[in-house]
Amino acid sequence: MRLLVVIVSYRVAHLTIDCLRSLAEEIGTMPGVHVAVCENGSGDDSAQRIQHAIDENSWNGWCTLTAVYPNLGFTGGNNIILRAALQSHDKPQYVLLLNADTIVHKNAVRVLLHFMDDHPHVGIAGSRLEFPDGTPQRSAFRFHSAWSEFESSIRLGLVSRVLSRWKVALPVPHQSCEVDAVAGACMIIRPEVFQDIGILDEGYYTHYEDVDFCYNARKAGWPTWYVPESRITHLVGQSTGLTVKNPKRFPPYFFGARRRYFLKNYGSVCAALADASLISGLTIWRLRVLLGKTDPDPPYYLYDSLRHSVFATGFRLKNVENPALVKDRPTREAC
């Protein structure tokens, strides 16, 4: 198999179908490409709707659907497909993780494949992500640090200029370049990377798993590149509901994933410094809001950052709890 495209769909069946439609023309001209969709426990008729679209449009030759329940998160949903593919006799030459809430532009997949063919030392590459109007999204990143947590939370021009080299989101590159991490919304991976570091860490559930994967690939000697010639429209946060225009309260699994990232990759001291930096920056920011600054933060962001910090939860590395399993867990009274 030349390429395996993995799409995880959760409560976005209509967007998944649109994504498949955007892939159809290009896939039809590229032999050896297979698309595997994981319907990730939406709990409605999503699987039937996606399968109907596959059948109705005659996509069966290059697309298959796997339905699971309950929702396994971004990591678990991808890993269901990855485990089977990497253990099969027809192992893919490359794997492309693609969000369901994306529209693939013409030649976007072909560009990534050619880039990986031409750069055998590169382990991961990501596309330029765009809003529907063509405006580029920040999708090339530096790794998180205590400095980046303070810079992003205090939002003060002077501090941002002094700490510019630690900003997580890079200015949008116009040419292919090496970066620390790319967004998991569109990420092509050489299978040797999986051999060296394993598949996605299901301890994250959702959020931070992409930067964690890039971080551990870098440690294993596999750099990550950003390839802006490959363009993808990304509708951002359609499964989770966490969007810029909808700053609702962040769920516990977001903070749990952040906590896991720092403890797993940097240790207790750095995790404590990162939490202290975030909390101090947010505290100063709240004071500025009281003085009239417009507040874009989700509700209770400072409180939740404190509540989920290592100072409140301890320093033991633990998995992020799957909210679908918590919801389905029987209560003491029901036992």
N, C-alpha and C positions, 0 to 999 in steps of 0.2 A: 504494500500500500504506500502510495506516495505521500498522502496527507490525510490525517484524521482531524476533522473539525468537530469540537465538542461544544454543544450549546445546552445550558441548563436553564429550564423555564420554570418559573414559579409565579403563578397568577398573572401571567402576561401571554396567554396563548395567542392573542391577536398580534402582538409584537413579534412573537416567535415565528409566526406564519409570514409576516412581512420580512423578517430577517432571511428566512429560507427563500422567499421570492427574490430577494436581492442577490442571493447566492446562485440561484438556479442557472442563469445565463452563463456565468463564468465557470461553474462546476461542469456544465455540459461540454465545455471545450477543453477540460483538463482531465485526462485519464488518471485513474488511480487515486481519486479523491473521494472520501466518504464522509458524510455528515451524520453524527450521532446526537440525537436530542434526548435529554433526560428530563421528563416531566416530573418535577421535584415536589410531589405531595401537595399540590394546590388544593385538593379536596373538593373539586368541582368537576365539570365536564371538560377540563382543559385537554386531557389526554385524547379524548374522543375527537375534539375539534382539530387538534394538530394532526392526528392520524387521518382524519377525513381530508384535510388539506393535502397531505402527502399523497393519498390515493387519487384524489380528484385531479391533481396537477401532474400525475405520473412522475413523482419524485422518488418512487420506490427504488429505482435503480441506483440511487446514490445517497438515500437518506433512510435512517431507521429510527424508531422511537422506543425508548425504554421508560416505563412509568414506575415510580417508587412511592412509598408512603411509610412514615410521614416525611415532611420536608427535612432533608439532610443538610441543608445549608449549601453555600456555594462550593465549599471544599468537598463535602460528602457526595453531592450530586455529580461533580466532575469526576471524582474518584471511582464511582460506580462504573463509568465508561472507561476510565484510564486503566483500571486494574485488568479488565477483560482484554483490552486492546494490547497492552504491553505483555500479556501472557499468551497471546494468540500466535499461531504459526505465521500469520501475515501481519507482522508488526509494522506500524507506520514509520516512514522515514522522518516525518515531522508531525507534531501535534499542535493544533491551533485552538486555544481556549477563546471562545467568542461569546460575549453576552447576548442574551435574547433581545435586549432592547437596543440593538444596533442595526444599521443599514449599511451594507457593504458596497462601497463604490466600485466602479469598473476597474479591473486589474489590481485591486487591493490585495487579494490573496496571491496572485501571480507575482507581484512585486516582493512580498515577504518570502515566498519560496525561492525566487532568484537571489535575493539577498543572502539567505541562509546557505544556498549552494555556493555562492561566491565567497563566503566568510566562514569557513569550517571551524574557526576557533571560537565563534560566537555561540553561546548557549541559548539565549533568549532574545527575541526582538519584538518590538511593539509598534503599532501603527499610530499615525496622527489621528486623534479623536476630535470630532467637530460637533458643535451644536447644529440643529437643523438649518440655521441660516448660514452655515459655513464658517462661523467664528470658531477658531481653534480652542480646544479645551487644554488645560494643563494636564498632560498625560506622560510627562517625563520627569523623573523625580530624583532627589538625593535621598539617602537613608535618613530616617528620623534620629534625632539626638536631643539631649537636654536643651541645647541652644535653640534648636528649631522649635521646641515646645514653647519656650519663652517668647521667641519672636512672633510666632503665630497667634499667641494668646493675648499679648499686650497690645499689639497693633499700633505701634508708635513709630512714626517715620524715621526718627533718629536711630532708634534701636534696630529697625529693619535694615537701615543702611549699614550700620556697624556689623550686624550679624548676617549680611547678605549671602555670605559663602555657606551658611548653614540652612538657608531657606529650603524647604522640602520641594516645593513646586518650582521647577526650572522655568525661565522664560522659554516660550515655545521655540524650539530649534527649527531652522529652515532647511537644514541638511542632515543627513544621517550622521549619528554620533554616538559614542559610548556614554551611557548614563548609569546611575546606580540601579534604578528600577523603572519599570513601565507599568501602566495600568492593566489589571487583569481582564479588562473588558475586551481586549484583543491582544493576545500574547502568543506568539509562535515559539515552540520549545523543541529543541533537539532531544531525542529520546535518551541519549547518553546522560543528559542532565538528570533524568528520572533514575537512571541506573546508579548515579553517584550520590544523590541526596534523597531519593524517594519521591513519592507523589505528594500531593498537597497535604499539609498538616491539618487533619480534621479537628485538632484541638482548637482551631480558630472559629469554626462554624462559618462565619461570614465577616469580612473586613480584616485588613492587614495581612491576609494570606498571600496576596500577590507580592507585596514588598518583602515579606518573610521568605518567599520562594526565591526571589531575586537575590536577597542577601545571602542565603545559603548556597545558591548557585555560584555567586561571586567567591565565596570562601572555598568552594571546590574547584575554582579555576575557570569558571564559565562566565564571561562577561555578558552584560545586557546592552543592547543597542536600541536606539529610537530611529524609526525609518519613516519620515514624513511623506515620502512618495506614496506610501500605502495609506489611503484615507478611509475613515470609518465615521459615519454619523452615529453618535451615542446619545441616547435620550436620558441617561443619568437617573439612577435611583428608582426605576419604575417598579421593581420587585419589592424593595425595602421601604419606599415612600420617603426616603431621606434625600430631599432635593433642596437646592438653594431657594426656590420659590415656596417651599413648604418646610420651614424650619421647625418641625415638630420635635418633641422631646426625644433625644437619642435613647435607644433601647439598651438594656444592660449588656447585651452581647457585644455592642460596639466598644464599650469601656473595657469589657473583659478581654476582647481581642487586643486592644492597645496594651493592656497590662501584660498579656502573654508575650507580645512581641518584644517588649523591653526586657522582661525577666529572662526569656528564653535566649535572646541573642546578645544581651549586654550584661546580665547579672543584676544582683540585688542593689548594689551601690548606684549603678547608672539608672536603674528603674526608679529608685528613690529620688535621684537628682531630676529625672525627667518629670516625675509627678510634682516635685517641689517647684520646678520651673513653670509648669503649666498652671498650677494653683496660684502661685504668686502673680503670674502674668494676668490671669483671669480676675484676680482680686483687684489689681490696679485698673483693669479694664472696666470692672463694675463701677468703680469710683468715677471713672470718666463718663460712663453712661448716666450716672446721677447728675453730672454737670452738663448733660445735654447731648451727648453723643448718641447717634442712632445705633441701636443694638441689633445686629443680624444673628446673634446666637440663638440656638434652640432653647426652649424653656428649661430652667433648672440646670444649666450647663455647669456652672461652678459647683453647685451642690452635688451633682452627680459625679463630677470629677473628683471631689473630695471623698464621696461615699465609696467609690470604686478604686481609689488609689491604694498603693501598697501599704500606706500608713493605716488605712482602715481595714484592709482585707488580708494583710500579711504578705510574706515574701515567698510562699510556696508556689511553685509553678503548677498550674492546674488548667484543665480544659475549660473552654467556654461552654456553659450549659446550653444545650439545644432547647430553645423555647418551645418547639413543637413537642418534645418529649416531656417537658415540664407541664405543658397544657394537658397532655394525655395521661399523665401520671395519676393513679387513683389516690384519693385523699385517705387519711387515716379512718375517717368515718365510713368510707365506702368499702373498706377492707373487712 
